[in-house]
Structures are given as structure tokens and as C-alpha cells.
Amino acid sequence: MSTSHSSAFIGALRAAFAAHTDALRAGEMQDYMKSVLPFHGIPAPLRRTLSAAVVKAHPAPDAPALAATMQVLWRTARYREERYAAMELARVGSHARLQTGLGLLPVYEEMIVSGAWWDYCDDISNHALAGLLVHHPREMKPRLRRWARGADLWLRRAAMLCQRGLGADSFDARLLYDTILPSIGNGRFAGEFFIRKGIGWALRERSYAAPDEVAAFCREYAAQLSPLTRREALRVLVKRAAASRAESG
């Protein structure tokens, strides 16, 4: 059943994408993303509309079939839009009822590691991992902490960024800092741009809800945070302080 669904779905999706190729846009998109895979040149809203139509015509019957199709589409992708469709597939149409199953986690982990770029990592962390964390905190939190101490840069970034869209009822501040601390100072990957930027982004998002907490963290670990990280982390707080001074002056 899984093989049958994968074949029908992928064939239909490729035909739909190929019918909307824009060669000029494709080249620009490939250059921007520094992608080895070529693009069709399909804008994201249209790509998602096309994917939704194919899902409606060829829905996965169950979670294993969905996972198999996502994995096959990802591994055999000929264009980058196919990989985007693979990582978004669980939240499209009737598939949404299947997206919170932990059986999809190995698929997402493979995508993050093999994709090894910010567009894949950040989308998966913000949508798929965040949803799994909300529904399966007991299983997800130890996994994210392992990723944060592990040998893959992109899993570390995903672990620290996956809570950025969560509300107060789901957010775990201890988990946030547990995923950041292994990558600062002399930590592995601490000098990598995408880690330094990711830490700053995660802290900046946290600063909206807990400004004093983020300011205190940046003071305590000032010597271990890069200038880029501190600048990103404190961006909102600096703007608020400037606005307050302007109002009082």
C-alpha cells in the first residue's frame, strides 16, 4: 500500500510541478538558495496549491504510507520544490490528521541531516518538530537535548529553534537553554554562522515574552556569546529601550 501510494502521488506531483515551470525564476531561486538541485521556479503559494490538489486526489491511507511517500519523494527529488513538498506533506489536507505521529520523526531527522541547509531545517523545526513537541513532550525533549549535544550542526539548530512559535502553555524555557548551552563558548559548532545566528534568533523570540530572562542570560554568558548572537538576541530589547528613551525625552 505504501509503495503504491508513493508511486501514484509522486507521479502526479511531478506532472503538476512540471506544468508550471518558470525557467527565469528557477535560475534566480537556485542562485539564491545556493542549491545543487535545480528549481522549477514555482512560487511557494502556487507550489502549496498544487501539492494540496495532488493530496486531495491521492491521499495517504495511513501514517506509514504517508511517511513512506515523504521519504521516497525526498530521496528521489529531482527539483528542490519536490523536497519542499516532501517536508510539508504531513500538514496538507487530509494528511493533517496524521502529522502528530512520532513515526514521522525519523523522516524529519533524515531530512534535516541530509538537506543540511537553513531552509529545510528552519521549516521543519518551526512546523513539524514544534507540533511533535507539543503532542509528545516526554519523548521529544530528551531527543532534542541529544540533538543539541550531537555531531550534526543542523540538528543542533533545529533543536534550539523548534519552540520559537509556541505559546506560553507549551514553551519550556529550561529546554531552550539546554539546547543552546552546548553550542556556545568552546562548544562544538560555536563558531559556525548558522549556529550563532540560530541562537540569537531563538533568544530574540524568547525576549518578546521574557525580556528580563534573556537580558540576564546574555549578561551571564556574555563572554561565551558571539557579537552576532548578542546583537540578534537583544535586538528587540534595544529597540524597546530606544523607544522608551524617545518617549521620556
PLY file of the C-alpha trace (Angstrom):
ply
format ascii 1.0
element vertex 249
property float x
property float y
property float z
element edge 248
property int vertex1
property int vertex2
end_header
0.00 0.00 0.00
2.80 2.43 0.88
4.69 1.70 -2.35
1.51 2.06 -4.39
0.65 5.39 -2.81
4.18 6.74 -3.22
4.26 5.93 -6.92
0.85 7.44 -7.72
1.36 10.53 -5.60
4.88 11.32 -6.79
3.97 10.82 -10.44
1.03 13.20 -10.15
3.02 15.78 -8.20
5.87 15.81 -10.71
3.46 16.27 -13.58
1.75 19.17 -11.81
5.04 20.87 -10.98
6.46 20.38 -14.47
3.42 22.11 -15.98
4.24 25.29 -14.05
7.97 25.61 -14.72
9.33 29.14 -14.97
12.91 28.94 -16.23
13.86 32.53 -15.38
12.52 32.35 -11.85
14.06 28.89 -11.45
17.56 30.16 -12.09
17.13 33.04 -9.67
15.80 30.73 -6.96
18.63 28.25 -7.41
21.22 31.00 -7.17
19.61 32.49 -4.06
19.46 29.14 -2.25
22.91 28.06 -3.49
21.19 24.82 -4.40
22.69 21.85 -6.20
19.19 20.69 -7.06
17.54 22.81 -9.76
14.22 24.57 -9.24
11.09 24.56 -11.34
10.68 28.22 -10.41
7.27 27.79 -8.74
6.31 30.43 -6.13
5.60 28.95 -2.69
1.82 29.73 -2.66
1.32 28.06 -6.03
3.51 25.12 -5.03
1.37 24.53 -1.97
-1.84 24.82 -4.00
-0.55 22.22 -6.45
0.52 19.91 -3.60
-2.89 20.23 -1.95
-4.64 19.27 -5.17
-2.47 16.16 -5.52
-3.06 15.23 -1.87
-6.80 15.53 -2.45
-6.56 13.20 -5.44
-4.09 10.78 -3.84
-4.41 10.92 -0.03
-2.22 8.67 2.06
-4.38 5.98 3.71
-2.42 5.91 6.96
0.65 7.26 8.74
3.10 4.57 7.48
2.05 5.26 3.89
2.49 8.99 4.44
5.94 8.52 5.96
6.99 6.25 3.10
5.83 8.73 0.46
7.57 11.63 2.18
10.78 9.63 2.39
10.71 8.41 -1.23
9.87 11.87 -2.57
12.67 13.41 -0.54
15.29 10.85 -1.53
14.43 10.82 -5.23
13.74 14.54 -5.64
14.79 15.98 -9.00
13.90 19.56 -8.12
14.05 21.47 -4.87
10.29 22.07 -4.89
9.83 18.32 -4.57
11.80 18.37 -1.34
9.74 21.28 -0.09
6.60 19.29 -0.88
8.00 16.25 0.94
8.69 18.10 4.16
5.31 19.91 4.05
3.26 16.88 3.08
2.09 15.92 6.56
0.31 19.22 7.08
-1.60 19.28 3.79
-5.31 18.49 3.56
-6.40 15.14 4.94
-2.82 14.37 5.97
-3.10 16.86 8.84
-4.76 14.19 10.97
-1.59 12.09 10.66
1.03 14.77 11.28
1.42 14.37 15.04
2.54 10.75 14.94
6.04 10.06 16.22
6.56 7.71 13.30
7.33 10.77 11.18
10.22 11.88 13.41
12.88 9.66 11.74
11.79 11.05 8.37
12.21 14.63 9.55
15.56 13.82 11.14
16.80 12.39 7.84
15.58 15.49 6.00
17.39 17.84 8.37
20.65 15.91 8.23
20.74 15.15 4.51
19.27 18.51 3.49
21.91 20.33 5.53
20.66 23.84 4.79
18.72 26.52 6.58
15.52 26.47 4.52
14.86 22.78 5.22
15.99 22.93 8.85
14.01 26.02 9.81
10.75 24.97 8.18
10.84 21.50 9.73
11.77 22.84 13.16
9.08 25.50 13.17
6.24 23.27 11.99
6.86 19.55 12.28
9.11 19.44 15.34
7.07 22.05 17.20
3.92 20.01 16.67
5.56 16.79 17.79
6.96 18.53 20.86
3.50 19.77 21.87
1.90 16.34 21.42
4.79 14.17 22.67
6.87 16.22 25.14
8.07 13.20 27.11
9.59 11.62 24.02
10.67 14.77 22.22
12.52 16.65 24.96
15.22 14.00 25.51
15.62 13.68 21.74
16.09 17.42 21.31
18.63 17.52 24.12
20.59 14.73 22.43
20.49 16.60 19.13
21.76 19.72 20.89
24.83 17.82 22.11
25.32 15.79 18.96
27.61 15.83 15.94
25.23 17.40 13.41
25.10 21.18 13.09
21.60 21.25 11.61
20.05 19.05 14.27
21.52 21.41 16.86
19.97 24.39 15.10
16.63 22.60 14.79
16.61 21.76 18.50
17.16 25.36 19.58
14.66 26.83 17.11
11.72 24.44 17.36
9.99 26.34 20.19
10.05 29.77 18.61
6.37 29.71 17.64
4.99 28.02 20.76
2.72 29.75 23.22
3.35 30.09 26.93
1.38 26.94 27.73
3.72 24.78 25.65
7.04 26.63 25.89
9.78 25.11 28.06
12.46 27.67 28.95
14.73 25.08 30.51
14.67 23.10 27.27
15.54 26.23 25.29
18.68 26.90 27.30
19.60 23.23 27.41
19.66 23.25 23.61
21.66 26.49 23.40
24.37 25.98 26.03
26.22 23.11 24.29
26.88 25.38 21.28
28.36 28.48 22.96
31.85 29.30 24.20
34.14 26.42 23.32
31.24 24.17 22.41
31.15 22.29 19.16
29.97 24.43 16.22
30.05 27.56 18.39
31.94 29.39 15.65
29.55 28.40 12.86
27.43 31.21 11.43
24.18 29.24 11.33
24.58 28.22 14.97
25.46 31.72 16.16
22.58 33.18 14.17
20.21 30.44 15.34
20.99 31.05 19.00
20.41 34.76 18.55
17.12 34.15 16.77
15.89 31.74 19.44
16.76 34.19 22.20
15.19 37.10 20.33
11.92 35.22 20.01
12.03 34.41 23.72
12.67 38.06 24.56
9.15 39.04 23.49
7.69 37.04 26.39
10.61 37.12 28.84
12.83 40.16 28.24
14.45 40.14 31.68
15.27 36.45 31.37
17.01 36.91 28.02
18.86 40.01 29.19
20.10 38.13 32.25
21.23 35.17 30.13
23.16 37.46 27.79
24.87 39.12 30.75
25.77 35.84 32.43
27.21 34.29 29.27
28.47 37.48 27.62
31.99 36.14 27.19
30.72 32.96 25.52
28.28 34.55 23.07
29.44 35.92 19.73
28.73 39.56 18.84
26.29 38.30 16.19
24.40 36.23 18.74
24.19 39.07 21.26
23.09 41.54 18.60
20.30 39.24 17.41
19.26 38.23 20.92
18.97 41.79 22.20
17.54 43.40 19.07
14.00 43.70 20.44
15.18 44.88 23.85
17.42 47.55 22.34
14.55 48.85 20.20
12.24 48.94 23.21
14.81 50.82 25.26
15.35 53.35 22.47
11.59 53.88 22.10
11.24 54.36 25.85
14.01 56.95 25.90
12.43 58.79 23.00
9.05 58.92 24.74
10.53 60.11 28.03
12.73 62.68 26.32
0 1
1 2
2 3
3 4
4 5
5 6
6 7
7 8
8 9
9 10
10 11
11 12
12 13
13 14
14 15
15 16
16 17
17 18
18 19
19 20
20 21
21 22
22 23
23 24
24 25
25 26
26 27
27 28
28 29
29 30
30 31
31 32
32 33
33 34
34 35
35 36
36 37
37 38
38 39
39 40
40 41
41 42
42 43
43 44
44 45
45 46
46 47
47 48
48 49
49 50
50 51
51 52
52 53
53 54
54 55
55 56
56 57
57 58
58 59
59 60
60 61
61 62
62 63
63 64
64 65
65 66
66 67
67 68
68 69
69 70
70 71
71 72
72 73
73 74
74 75
75 76
76 77
77 78
78 79
79 80
80 81
81 82
82 83
83 84
84 85
85 86
86 87
87 88
88 89
89 90
90 91
91 92
92 93
93 94
94 95
95 96
96 97
97 98
98 99
99 100
100 101
101 102
102 103
103 104
104 105
105 106
106 107
107 108
108 109
109 110
110 111
111 112
112 113
113 114
114 115
115 116
116 117
117 118
118 119
119 120
120 121
121 122
122 123
123 124
124 125
125 126
126 127
127 128
128 129
129 130
130 131
131 132
132 133
133 134
134 135
135 136
136 137
137 138
138 139
139 140
140 141
141 142
142 143
143 144
144 145
145 146
146 147
147 148
148 149
149 150
150 151
151 152
152 153
153 154
154 155
155 156
156 157
157 158
158 159
159 160
160 161
161 162
162 163
163 164
164 165
165 166
166 167
167 168
168 169
169 170
170 171
171 172
172 173
173 174
174 175
175 176
176 177
177 178
178 179
179 180
180 181
181 182
182 183
183 184
184 185
185 186
186 187
187 188
188 189
189 190
190 191
191 192
192 193
193 194
194 195
195 196
196 197
197 198
198 199
199 200
200 201
201 202
202 203
203 204
204 205
205 206
206 207
207 208
208 209
209 210
210 211
211 212
212 213
213 214
214 215
215 216
216 217
217 218
218 219
219 220
220 221
221 222
222 223
223 224
224 225
225 226
226 227
227 228
228 229
229 230
230 231
231 232
232 233
233 234
234 235
235 236
236 237
237 238
238 239
239 240
240 241
241 242
242 243
243 244
244 245
245 246
246 247
247 248
